Amino acid sequence: MTADSRSSRPRGFGLFARIVYVHQAILLALFVAKVRDDYARVVQELPLQHVSGIVLSIGVIVAMFCVATRKSLKALSWLRLILWLSVIKVLMVEFWLVAQGQIEWATALRPIVFKESVAIPLAIYWSRSVHIRYLNTFKHC
């Protein structure tokens, strides 16, 4: 397959890649800052939430880098999986905190809206089949 017959880059590819980087960098900074500021409470009460948040953010950044620069289909699969896991994790953690009585609904709604208003559209965008077709053209070059 020559460069001329290569599928064109999907609309918004570069923009959405940058949005992923910025969104995950902000979330990673928030998780690390929370652990640094209140380490004793985090370790006692919610270690899994913060550790999984840090791991998922790093995973998304690495997978996005591999998709954007190395044109890796395997990385695209991982990116999709991790993005959807992140969406589910935020909802489950917030609902669990509300069910435990640790926070009120009004307090839980703010992080859900903030995180999910970006995370869900990103997960939907990167789940489109056009990305597989685009990255497949690089496999044959």
JODAPE-V321800 format. One line per field, one symbol per residue. ss: DSSP state (h for helix, s for strand, l for the rest). phi: phi as a letter, one per 30 degrees, with the letter a starting at -180 (. if undefined). Layout:
ss = ???
phi = ???
This chain:
ss = llllllllllllhhhhhhhhhhhhhhhhhhhhhhhhhlhhhhhhhlhhhhhhhhhhhhhhhhhhhhhhhhllhhhhhhhhhhhhhhhhhhhhhhhhhhhhllllhhhhhhhhhhhhhhhhhhhhhhlllhhhhhhhhhhll
phi = .cddcddddeeieddddddeeddddddddddddddddbedddddcbddddddddddddddddddedddcchcdddddddedddddddddeddddddddddidbceddddddddddddcddddddeddddddddddddddcd
